[in-house]
């Protein structure tokens, strides 16, 4: 492909980063009472909210830190966003003595009753990720110390010393919660949908992401050991030779048959690359092979060749199951393909062409050209979802600016560098 075209596309992506994402979110979501307001309708009107989740608060803190680290005229503004978010996480969600992470609080910052579940490893991962990034952006010691405490909590309460990896959540006593609670009205799965007693690709993906971020500032031997451990789990225990990742596994890592998540697979590709570079300064051949295989399989089965964009999930080596297009899957495909294209053995032009096509889909369909922001879910052909499905919301507990911000910032950076090389 003609890589000189990537320069103007980088400009276009950066413009959209600010116009369609950051400017609608910030500073509007920054709450003077602490943290970030997380519920917005299709037109960016604040909607009533009775709770705040640690995942959303962490993701928006990370966005502030990541934008600040990019530099530029508004770096100091977003450094303050990162400081605001990190202080809120430290004050409200991280227990100062133990490092335990609270999953959810009410609007007055009091922990919400969560039945038998006390905390979730997924929430701990995102808290650690945000605090570590805030430390790098700000240079402040407090976020780093809080991140270390969270790592200690994960190690003490949910690390599986027998089989490796991490249990998904813990009960009110701090012990791993491995069986469905014997209480009517409680869910059969935990707060990210993982059946009790199983381990998830999703949680370990984000543990790897978080450990890599923390390791950029803190070269603790145990942290590096755990980063390598989680990386190996994704590359070996959850990896299928056909080029996709199992979503769930038993405690001993026996895979549990389920669907294939295209967004998680392509996200894993670029996160494995980052983990390898953080550990050793380069991408080892095995990691490169796994990342390319994940990208290949996602392209082969996840990309919609008729309309564009990527399906949400599908069967292993077969047909798509959910053909609607979710916002975060498109964002991860854009960056995952772009980053993986830089590997020496990757089919670089094929990946870049697919990334450019993905950006075109995002620009023409996933972005709300009238109100700004990204649609949460749209139909296969690019038409809006039925408003009755509430898929036109701009913000809620699970929809922050994290996937889009990372994808747009990093893709623009790579596109610009490749256009200069050409």
N, C-alpha and C positions, 0 to 999 in steps of 0.2 A: 504494500500500500504506500501511498505518497505521504510520508510522515511530516512533510511541511504543513499539511492540513491540520496537524495536531496542535500547532501553536494557536491558531484562531479558536479551535475548540476549547483549549485550556482557558482562554480569555472568557469564552461563553460560559464555561462551567463555573469559573470564579465569580462572574457576575451573578449567576443564578444562586450560588452559595449565599451571597449577601441578600439579594433581592427577594428570593423565594423561600429562604430558610432562616437565616440568622436575624434579619431585620424584623420579620413577623414575630419571632420568639423573644428577642432581646431588645430592650430591657423589660418588655411587657410581663414576662413570666417571673421576674425577680420580685419576690415578695418582701416587703419591708419588715414583716414579722419574722422572717427567716425562711430559707429554702426557696423553692420554686413552685408556682401555681401550675397544676398539671392537667386541668380539664378545660378544653376549649372546643367550641363548636366549629362548624364549617367555615364561619366568617370571623373566626378569631375572637369571639365573645367569650369571656370567662363564664364558666358554668359552675353551679354549686358543687362543692366537694366536701366529703366528710372524712377523707383520709389522705394520707401521703405515704407512698411506697418508697422504700429505700432504693429500688432499682431506678426509678425515674429521677430521684434526687441525685443519685450517683452519676447517671448518664449526663445530666445537664451540667453538673460540676465538671465532668470530664470535657464536655464541649468547651466550656469556658477556658479550661487549661490548654486544650489543644489549639484553640484559636489564638490564645495569647502566645503560645510557643511558635506560631507561624510568623509573628512579628507584624509590622505594618502600623498604620496610623491608629488603629483601634486596639492595639495589643494591650494597653494599660486598662482600657474599659473591660476587656474580657479577663484580664488578670483579676480584676475586682469581682467579676462573676465567679471565677474559680475560688477566690478567697471566701466569698459569701457562701458558696455551696459547701466548701470543705469545713468551715466553721459550724455550719448547720449539721452536717453529718457527724462531726465529732461531738457536738453538744447533745444531739437528739438520738442518734441511731447507734453509736458505738459506746458500749459500757466501758467506762474508764479503767476499771480494775481488771476486767477479764478480756476485753476486746470483742465480746459477743456483739453480734449485729442484730438489731431489731428489724423485723420484716416490714412492719407497717405501724404508723401512728395515726391518731385521730387529728382533727384540725387544730386541737390545742396542744399537740405534740406529745400526748400521752399514748403509750403502747396500746394497740387495740388487741382485745382478746382474740387469740388465734387457735382456740381449741387445744389439741394436744401438741401442735407444732409451735416451738419456741422461736426457732430461727432457721434460715435456709442457706445452704452453701452458695447457691446462685447469688443471693443478696450479698453475702460476704465477699464473693468474688468482685462484684461491681463496686462495692464500697472500697475495697482495697485498690482497685483499678483507678477510681476517681481520686483517692487520697494520694496515691503515688504520682499521678499526673499533676495534681495540684502542687505537690512538692517540687517537681521538676520545673513547672511554670513559674513558681513564686520564689523558690529557694528557701521557703519557711521550714523550720524544723518540725512544727507541730503536726502537719499532715503526714510526714514520714513516720513519726513516732506512732501516730494512730494506725497507720497502715501496718506497721510491725506488730502492733497489738492484735489487729484483725488476723494477720497471718498466724500468730500464736494461738488464737482461738480456733482457727480452722485445723491447725495441727493437733491440738489437744482433744477437740470434741468430735471431729468428723473424718479425720484421716484414717484410712483402713490400713493398719500395719500388716495385716495378713495377706491381702490380695492387691494392695496398691490402690491409688486413687482415693476418692472421697465419697462418703455417704452423702445423701442429698440434703437431709435436714435432721434437726435434733429436737428432742422433746423438752418439756419444761425443766427437767433436771439437768439438761445439757448432754444427755446420751443420744446416740443415733436413733432415729425413729424409723424402724425397719418393718413394722407391721401396721396395717390399717387400724386406726383406733376403734375400739369396740364401743362406739357411741353412735346412736342414731343421729342422722343429720350431717355427720361429717363426711367429707369427700373421700373417695377411694384412692385418689391420688393427691400429691402435695400441691403446693401453690404454683408450681409451674407445670403441673399435669403429669409428673412422673409417678408411676405406680409405686406405692410404698414397698421398700425392699429392693428396688432396682436402682441402677446407676444410669445417668443420662449423658449422652454426648453433649447436650446443651450446656450443662453445668461444667463439664470438664473443658469444653471449648473456652469458656469464659474464665475458668481458673487459669488456663494457660496464658490467655491474654493478660490477665491481671498480674500473674507472677512475672511475666516478661516485662511489664511496665515497671514493677517494683524493682526488678533486677537491674534496670538501667541506672538506678541510684544506689542500690544496696546489694553488694555482692556477697551476701551471706551464703555460706556453704550449704546449709539446709534448704534455703530458698532455691538455689540453683539445682539441688538434687530433686526437689519437688517439681520444678519446671521441666527438667529432663524426664521425670517420671510421667507427668501428665502428657507431655509431647509423645512419649512412647505409647501410651494408652491410645491416643488418637491414631497414631501411625500403624499400630499393630493390632491391639485388642479390639478396637472398634472398626478397623479398616477392612473392607471386603476387597479381594483382589480384582473385582470388576470395576473398582474405582469409586466407591461410595462408602459412607460411614453408617454403621448401625446407630439407631437412635437410642435404644435401651439395651442394657445388659444386666445379667444377674450379678450378685456381689463378687463372684469369682470370674467375671467378665465373659461368661457364656452369653453370646448375643441372643436377644429376644426379637423374633421376627416382627417387623413393622414396616412402615412406608420409608421412602427416601425423601429427605428434606433438601431441596436443591439450594436454598439460601444458606443453610448451615454448612453444606459441603463446600461451596465456593468461598464462604467465610473462613472455613478451616484452612483452605489452601493458603490464603495470605497470612493467617495467624500462625500457621506452622513455619512459614518462611521467617516471620518476625521472631518467633521463639528460637529458631536455629541461629539466626544472626545475633540475638541477644546472648545466647549461650557461648558461642564460639567465634563470632565475628564473620561467619560465612554460612552458606547453605550447604549442608552435606548432601551427597548424592541420593540417599534414601529419602530425605525430606523433599528434595526436588522432584523425585519420581512420584511421590505421593501427591504433591501439590498439582503436578501436571495431570495425573490420573483423575483427581477430583474435578479439575477444570474440564477435562475431556468428557467425562461422564455427564457433568452438568450441561455442557453444550449439546451433547448428543441427545439427551432425554428431557432436559429441563427447558431448553429454549424453544419458544413458539415460532416456528419458521413461517407460519401463515400470517400472523398479526404482529409479531414482535414481542419482546419482553420474555420473562421467565415465569413458568408455572410455579405454584407454591410447593407441591410435592407430587410424588408418583410411586409406582411400584418399582421394585428392584429390577433394573434392566428392561422396563416395560412402559406401559402407558401412563400418562399423567393422571392423577386422581383429582386434585383441586386445580382447575384451570384458571381461576381468578388470579389476578396479579397483585401481590402485596407489596407495599412500599419498601420494606426493608430488604426483601429478596432482590429487588431491582438494584438497590444501592450496593448490596454485597456483590452482586454479579458484576456491576460496573468496576468496582475497585479490585475484586478478586481476579478477574480476567486481566486487568491492566497490570497488576503487580506480578502475577504469574508469568506474564509475557516476557518479563525480564530475565527469567531463568535461561541458562545457556542452551538447554535441550528443548525448550518450549517452541511450539509452532507460533512464533512471535506475531507474524502478520495476521494469522487466523484469529488469534486472541484479541489483537488490537481492533480488527474489523468488527468482531463481535462486541467489543466494549463500545466502539463508536455507535453501533446499531442500538445498543442498550441505552446509551445516552440519548439518542434520538427518540426512543420509546418514552423514556422518562420525561424529556422535554415536552413532547407532544401529548402525552396522556397522563403520566403519574403526577405531574405538577399541576396544581390548580391555577390556571392562568388568570382567572378573575380575582380570586381572594388570596393567592399565594399559598405557600405551604405545599405539602405532598398529600395526595389522597391516600388514605389508609389501604383501601382495597378497591380495585376496579375490575370490571368484567374482562373476559378474555380478549374481546375485540377492542378494548380501550375505552368503552363507554362507561359512564359513571355507575357506581353501585346504586342499588335502590336505597334512597335515604332512610327508608324504614329499617334497613339493616344497621343503621348508625355507623356505616363504614366511611362516612365523609367527615368524621371528626378530625380536628387537627392535633388534638392532644388528649392523652389520658394516661393512666398508670403505665401502660406498655408502649406508648408512642411518644417518645421524646425526639430530640434532634440528633441523636448519636450516630445512627447508621448513615444517614444522609450527609452529615457534616464530615465524617471521616472519609466517605467515598468521594465526595466532591473535592475536598482539600487535597487528598493524596492523588487522585486521578489527574487533577489539573497539574500538579507538580510533575508527575511522570510524563504526561503529554508534552508539557513545555520542554522538559529535558530531552525527550526524544526528537522533538522538532528542531532543536538546536543542533543535535548530533547530525541530523540529516543534512 
